[in-house]
Amino acid sequence: MVDLQGNPVHYTNGGYIEEVTPAFGDPGLFEMNHFYVGSGANLTQVWRVPVATDYTIKDAKISFKLPLELQGADVAVAFDPVSTNARIKDWGPTYAKYQWSQRAQAVDNGDGTWTVSLGDLPRSAGTVFQFNVAIGSTGLTPVDRFVASAELSGTYAPGTNGGNCGITDQPALPEPTPDLPPCTAEFMGQTLWTVYDRDITVRTKIQGDSQTDELGEVNSDGWGAGADAWGEGDTRTFRLYAATKIPLVDVTYVIDAVQGVTFDPASVTGSVSTPVGGQLQNNGYVEQVEGASVTANADGTQLTVHVDRMPAMSSLSFNATGLLDGTQATMALNHRLIGAIEGCEEKEPVVETSDWIETAKDCDTRTVTESRLVTTTKFEWDSASLTWVPQAPESVTETRQRDMTDSEAQECAQAVLPGDEDEEPVLTNPADQLPRTGGEVPLMGLAVATLLMLAAGTFLVAARRAG
């Protein structure tokens, strides 16, 4: 027999029909080692079962079934919960990653099967147990073929299994503070830590109405979970932190323990580390804050941090001990940081005006009407981007009247007034333009005489041409 790399495998740990192992990418380990000890009438068949998990399993149970050849046979079966728990880590890296301890309890079901109870199997915990079957008096030999089986059942704890098992008791996320004045920054967050996890289970970071840490963040790291440290008074260590990319002054950072845990006030020293410890320094938050202090209330439900000034890209952190309340509810912290943005002032509206243009002239009153467009852009504070955001421009038309200049008035006097070009001309009687004498001839008679004279002239010309 060989392993996955083709290397020889000890006969006690090979030949599996099925197994669970990290080598296959499985979230734990589940094997059934098999070997013989003794000989003759003292021949004993051993089925050894190591089991370990990457995620907490609630109420873990294993159903073990003897080989068919041994079911109903008159054989003695001894259950051993101690087995190799003390030295299984020495078997190699696959086993060394888990914390092994005795925890199995078995019940004989009387039909060749056993129910083995493991209780709640914590993340990264394991146990190994074995069944010793005396077959020396059965006539069976080691060259015979035997197949035993075991099945594990249980429920992954909330928030475990790589996040596939959701947290069912999450409290409400913090809401933005209403009516914050402009030029104020608010960073919020929530820390969820199931009692079954060795580190923080879920971190949520909030700014305005969005889950983001673009401009800053508040939250927590955590450690110190024992294998079964889920009871009242058991402890966890929280490293609470705050970081900002924009400069802030007069900062207040409040952490509320809202579920499953309270803070030990004696663990709060009053001082902070700056810049922050941990990964945030690698994220660029390397500047120091100024004038920071921490206080805890008497019942350990709230911590308050006051900071005089947080420069851009600055951060702080401090540790506090959490005391579990014994309910096994998900530990939940809500975070809120509020500070004034250094150098931020209210943005005045921007007003733009066009040139005055002439729209009408009144020659009677000797005035000119002019108009222009006035466009105003106002700004509103945006709590998401923490900037003044321009709103849609608003435009109005202004008008004014002024007196005509001398040149405009002269143009008005010379111009043909609108409508005059359509009037009929007034004719004057020529007679009215002549001097009065005693021999006036009526105008009509004068016209007739003139026509006669013209006719006579025409006749004479014609007679001459004929002669």
Secondary structure, DSSP 8 states (H G I E B T S, - for coil): -B-TTS-B--GGG---SS-B-GGGT-SEEE--EEEEES-GGG-EEEEEEEEEESS-EEEEEEEEE--GGGTTSS-EEEEES-TTTTTGGGG-HHHHTSEE----EEEE-SSSEEEEEEEEE-TTEEEEEEEEEE-TTTS--TTS----EEEEEEEE-TT-TTTTS--S---------TT--TTEEEEEEEEEE-TT-SS--EEEEEETTB---SSEEEEEEEE---TT--STT-EEEEEEEEEESS-EEEEEEEEEEEESEEE-GGG--S--BSS-SSGGGTTT--EE-EEEEEEE-TTSSEEEEEEEEE-TTEEEEEEEEEEE-SS---EEEEEEEEEEETT------EEEE---EEEEEETTTTEEEEEEEEEEE-EEEETTTTEEEE---EEEEEEEEEE--HHHHHHHHHS--TTGGGS------GGGGS---TT---HHHHHHHHHHHHHHHHHHHHHHHH-
